[in-house]
Amino acid sequence: MCSLFTTVSILVKRLKVVILAAIKEEYNAVLSHLSDIKNSAINGTEYQKGIFKQSGRDIASIFIKECGQVKTLATLETERALIAVEPDISLFVGIAGSRKPHDFSSGDVIFACKIYSYEGGKSELENSTLGQKRLLQVFLC
């Protein structure tokens, strides 16, 4: 639960945000909203660092990285970024490639309240695996 003090202090300071994107299109979309973009190497990992401004005011320092579409790489990059940058906010952005044509419009922002993780599991049958569905609750919803 956020206290009023936490909310006020976040609004006063410039936020530090990590944004990871799977593909170049998503990465470039984020970059297009940043100014003062520079290369930033932290613990051997390259990021682009830029400033997000609104109404002429610096709102956030953004560290962005394209991490690829492989989930294990995304997991590793997420862990590296959280440890190295220690962000106030971490986001994974995407174009929702599996959406149906009328689910939502281009430019809509969508937050998941439930995330299902499907991982391989052991099976009694040779050369076979069973999917294990696991629900990950998102606490902001």
C-alpha positions as CSV (number, residue, x, y, z in Angstrom):
1,M,0.0,0.0,0.0
2,C,1.4,3.4,-1.0
3,S,1.4,6.1,1.7
4,L,0.8,9.7,1.0
5,F,4.5,10.4,1.8
6,T,5.7,7.8,-0.7
7,T,3.3,9.2,-3.4
8,V,4.5,12.8,-2.8
9,S,8.2,11.9,-2.8
10,I,7.8,10.0,-6.1
11,L,6.1,13.1,-7.7
12,V,8.9,15.4,-6.5
13,K,12.0,13.4,-7.6
14,R,12.8,12.3,-11.2
15,L,11.8,8.7,-11.5
16,K,14.4,6.1,-12.6
17,V,12.7,3.7,-15.0
18,V,13.9,0.6,-16.8
19,I,12.0,-0.3,-20.0
20,L,12.7,-3.5,-21.8
21,A,11.4,-4.3,-25.3
22,A,11.4,-7.5,-27.2
23,I,11.7,-6.1,-30.8
24,K,13.2,-3.1,-32.5
25,E,9.8,-1.6,-33.4
26,E,8.9,-1.4,-29.7
27,Y,12.4,-0.2,-28.7
28,N,12.2,2.6,-31.3
29,A,8.7,3.6,-30.2
30,V,10.0,4.3,-26.7
31,L,13.1,6.1,-27.9
32,S,11.0,8.5,-30.0
33,H,9.6,9.9,-26.7
34,L,13.0,10.6,-25.1
35,S,15.4,13.4,-25.2
36,D,19.1,13.7,-24.3
37,I,19.7,10.1,-25.4
38,K,23.1,8.6,-24.5
39,N,24.7,5.2,-24.4
40,S,25.1,4.0,-20.9
41,A,27.0,0.8,-19.9
42,I,26.3,-0.6,-16.4
43,N,28.0,-3.8,-15.3
44,G,28.8,-4.7,-18.9
45,T,25.3,-4.2,-20.2
46,E,24.6,-1.5,-22.7
47,Y,21.5,0.6,-22.3
48,Q,20.2,3.8,-24.0
49,K,19.5,6.4,-21.3
50,G,17.2,9.3,-22.0
51,I,15.0,11.8,-20.3
52,F,11.2,11.6,-20.6
53,K,9.7,15.2,-20.3
54,Q,6.2,16.4,-19.9
55,S,5.2,20.1,-20.1
56,G,8.9,21.0,-20.1
57,R,9.6,19.2,-16.9
58,D,11.9,16.2,-16.6
59,I,9.7,13.4,-15.4
60,A,11.9,10.3,-15.6
61,S,15.4,9.0,-16.5
62,I,14.7,6.1,-18.8
63,F,17.1,3.1,-19.3
64,I,15.9,1.1,-22.3
65,K,17.2,-2.1,-23.8
66,E,16.0,-4.4,-26.6
67,C,16.2,-7.8,-25.1
68,G,14.9,-10.1,-27.9
69,Q,11.9,-12.3,-28.1
70,V,13.3,-15.3,-26.2
71,K,11.8,-15.4,-22.7
72,T,15.0,-16.6,-21.0
73,L,16.9,-13.7,-22.4
74,A,14.2,-11.3,-21.3
75,T,14.3,-12.8,-17.8
76,L,18.1,-12.4,-17.6
77,E,18.0,-8.8,-18.9
78,T,15.2,-8.0,-16.4
79,E,17.2,-9.3,-13.5
80,R,20.4,-7.5,-14.7
81,A,18.5,-4.2,-15.1
82,L,16.8,-4.5,-11.7
83,I,20.1,-5.1,-9.9
84,A,22.2,-2.6,-11.9
85,V,19.8,0.3,-12.2
86,E,17.6,-0.1,-9.1
87,P,14.7,1.5,-10.8
88,D,11.6,3.0,-9.2
89,I,9.5,1.4,-12.0
90,S,10.3,-1.4,-14.5
91,L,8.2,-2.0,-17.6
92,F,8.2,-4.5,-20.4
93,V,6.6,-3.0,-23.5
94,G,5.2,-4.7,-26.5
95,I,3.0,-4.4,-29.5
96,A,0.6,-7.2,-28.4
97,G,1.2,-9.2,-31.5
98,S,-1.3,-11.9,-30.7
99,R,-4.2,-9.5,-30.3
100,K,-7.4,-9.9,-32.4
101,P,-8.2,-7.0,-34.8
102,H,-11.0,-5.4,-32.7
103,D,-9.6,-6.1,-29.1
104,F,-8.2,-2.6,-28.8
105,S,-6.8,0.3,-30.9
106,S,-3.3,1.2,-31.8
107,G,-1.8,3.3,-29.1
108,D,-4.0,1.8,-26.3
109,V,-2.1,1.0,-23.1
110,I,-2.9,-2.4,-21.6
111,F,-2.0,-3.7,-18.2
112,A,-2.4,-7.3,-17.3
113,C,-4.1,-8.1,-14.0
114,K,-3.3,-11.8,-14.4
115,I,-0.3,-13.4,-16.1
116,Y,-0.3,-17.1,-16.9
117,S,3.1,-18.7,-17.1
118,Y,3.2,-22.0,-19.0
119,E,6.3,-24.0,-18.2
120,G,7.3,-27.5,-19.3
121,G,6.9,-30.2,-16.7
122,K,7.7,-33.9,-16.2
123,S,5.5,-36.5,-17.8
124,E,5.2,-40.3,-17.3
125,L,5.4,-40.8,-21.0
126,E,8.8,-41.0,-22.7
127,N,9.8,-37.9,-24.8
128,S,6.8,-36.0,-23.5
129,T,6.1,-33.0,-21.2
130,L,3.0,-31.7,-19.5
131,G,2.4,-28.0,-19.5
132,Q,2.2,-26.5,-16.0
133,K,0.0,-23.4,-15.9
134,R,0.9,-21.0,-13.1
135,L,-1.0,-17.8,-12.3
136,L,1.1,-14.8,-11.4
137,Q,-1.1,-12.1,-9.7
138,V,-0.3,-8.4,-10.5
139,F,-0.7,-6.3,-7.4
140,L,-1.7,-3.0,-8.9
141,C,-5.0,-4.2,-10.3
